[in-house]
Amino acid sequence: MDGNGRWAAAKGLPRLEGHRRGAERLIETIDSCIDLGVTTLTVFAFSAENWKRPLEEVSGLFKLGEWILRAHLARLEKRNVRLRVIGDITALPEFVRGPLEDVMESSKGNSAFTLVVALNYGARQEIVAAAQAIAADVAAGKLTPAAVDWSVVEARLQTAGMPDPDLIIRTSGEFRLSNFLLLQSAYAEIVFASVFWPDFDKAQLQLALAEFAKRERRFGQTGAQLQPTSTK
Ligand code: FPP
């Protein structure tokens, strides 16, 4: 959800106003995804590197996260949305961690749509944690090095049990993945949108989905080899 700060600066507004508008855009995007048949959306809300921002912005972001959750809880529930989180949320302040954990628990049975919020998330940190878990299992004799394959790694990522992303959208005209889902994005299509996140409306989402639909996904095979049911 990149570009909140620049969106605000362009309008002579404080950065936090950009984040507030970005948070509202997120709620609208969930509705748009459901209307357009998307079943899982993962958003990068706070990276493990975002702690380096001024304290005022960091605490403002968490207050915003707590507010947006409370303000739209009934709507999310009504639309049968499940909330999941990736990242180390133990480091988050209690006033936002508590409500997040409550909603993750209460929405467990919701099945129409899954919103995955990446909070204090970094792909390299996730990979290091998975490597440590595998090393610990090997040291404990539960696993042999030869038995370590992709399924062993995948099961130790924070996204275990979630589908890999088919499409990654980076807003605000930047052309980077910035430590987001580095392993899971191995075969993802990437679309770069020039608009700032607060301006990423349903029409923009439809443009990104149309671009995705035009791509030929080969997953390392030739076009002729591909089975229509291929998912990886
Ligand atoms: C990136 O824009 C956006 C963020 C770092 C925050 C995104 C968070 C929300 C939209 C609200 C939800 C918040 C939580 C914690 C659940 P930027 O600030 O990097 O923009 P810039 O690159 O234009 O400065």
Boltz pocket constraint, residues with backbone or C-beta under 6 A from the ligand:
constraints:
  - pocket:
      binder: B
      contacts: [[A, 1], [A, 2], [A, 3], [A, 4], [A, 5], [A, 6], [A, 7], [A, 18], [A, 19], [A, 22], [A, 23], [A, 26], [A, 44], [A, 45], [A, 46], [A, 47], [A, 50], [A, 61], [A, 62], [A, 64], [A, 65], [A, 66], [A, 117], [A, 172]]
      max_distance: 6.0
